[in-house]
Amino acid sequence: MLKFIRALHITGAVVFFGSILGHAITGLAEGVHDNAQTYLLTRQIVDIATWYLTLPGLVLLTLTGIALVVMRERPIRHLRPHLFIVALILLNAVFILLPTGQAILSISSDLAAGSGSNSELSVLQEREAMFGAANILLCLVAVFVGVIKPGGGKE
């Protein structure tokens, strides 16, 4: 059972982390920023990926992580750095990035319809870029901490 939960945990990490990398590079595609309709389509794709990949991956990762902690695969003191980083990722994803992405989608829709504010969109894009980069770095650190297990003794 433990191996199955670990496999699901890794699957959740791959889906979550892979999807946020996909979000990050979507804006680099040629022509994405050429007009409001193209940008809206891009943001709709990011939104679909958020709801069908990012959030389910995050839920799977969280639930299996909780299961692994409950099963106490290793002493809880060895998990503290990993759990702290995971908490930062969750808070950033749920309370900053998700609402920011939804606001960008809304403004993009308004701009495609001929209204809305480019300046407000720019502020939100900067916020998403900054906090998105932070989440990517935190994910990388969480993977390394989870694998290396600092303070966990010999492996």
Secondary structure as GFF3:
##gff-version 3
##sequence-region A 1 155
A	DSSP	alpha_helix	2	26	.	.	.	ID=ss1
A	DSSP	alpha_helix	36	49	.	.	.	ID=ss2
A	DSSP	pi_helix	50	54	.	.	.	ID=ss3
A	DSSP	alpha_helix	55	70	.	.	.	ID=ss4
A	DSSP	alpha_helix	76	92	.	.	.	ID=ss5
A	DSSP	pi_helix	93	97	.	.	.	ID=ss6
A	DSSP	alpha_helix	98	112	.	.	.	ID=ss7
A	DSSP	alpha_helix	118	148	.	.	.	ID=ss8
###
